[in-house]
């Protein structure tokens, strides 16, 4: 789980989509869930002030994300069989989402849905409280921000491109109002998790931001920094061999340690190396041409890492001998 939080218009959606597709994972757009709830409430005449009624509505929300064919990480938002991808992006629903998201009953109701949607392999979840409340055990947490004006300009350009008539001043005013509500509400206000990496994208382009984030994630996953912390059940994956392993695909720490502690002899190391190389070849041959699962990539990277480690150890023994 990778958490991306931050205020509206900081570029979270684009960055989360690009990062997810780069890492072979999926993006979870939690803002879309609050938007969908606001849309349903407005259509059914449920007051946006009525926390109890909204909480009930949220508990029954039949929401799914469906990947758009083409593979650039785009998703459609489905409520039952109805596609609401565009309907949830109007200025009215945007303000409505901000209102519904203030209610404790709504946030509590949506917690399990978000965690369920987040338990699907490598997920980049974006929202306001991903790192603080919904996925506090995320492997990496980012807090993405940018100046008011830059955020409003980006949102204004998006709206213009979608044919929506709002002036820049209106977008800026609405955004400030939403920021105020998001940051000051009592329930799960927008704030940085203490262990989040802050990225100010005011003068960075999207490529620079994604590049930086991907480097941080890779180092956390494969150099094992944050992975020593328990990350909760959301991060547990089953490898194809049935072992329980963490997001990096590594075996539990004790088992890996055990291998190293025994200091096998040269012949045993060489045999282990051959076995790992054969396993890697099998895994690579079995990869589908499309839709490679994140855990498959992680397992392959883990095997490569173990092979490199064995080679170093074999080289070291030859040097000593
Ligand atoms: O990211 P967005 O603009 O699509 O979010 C819509 C609204 O939902 C926004 O006003 C804040 C709220 N939200 C929230 O309170 N918690 C989240 N995790 C995601 C969004």
Boltz pocket constraint, residues with backbone or C-beta under 6 A from the ligand:
constraints:
  - pocket:
      binder: B
      contacts: [[A, 8], [A, 30], [A, 31], [A, 32], [A, 34], [A, 35], [A, 94], [A, 97], [A, 98], [A, 99], [A, 101], [A, 126], [A, 127], [A, 128], [A, 129], [A, 130], [A, 178], [A, 182], [A, 188]]
      max_distance: 6.0
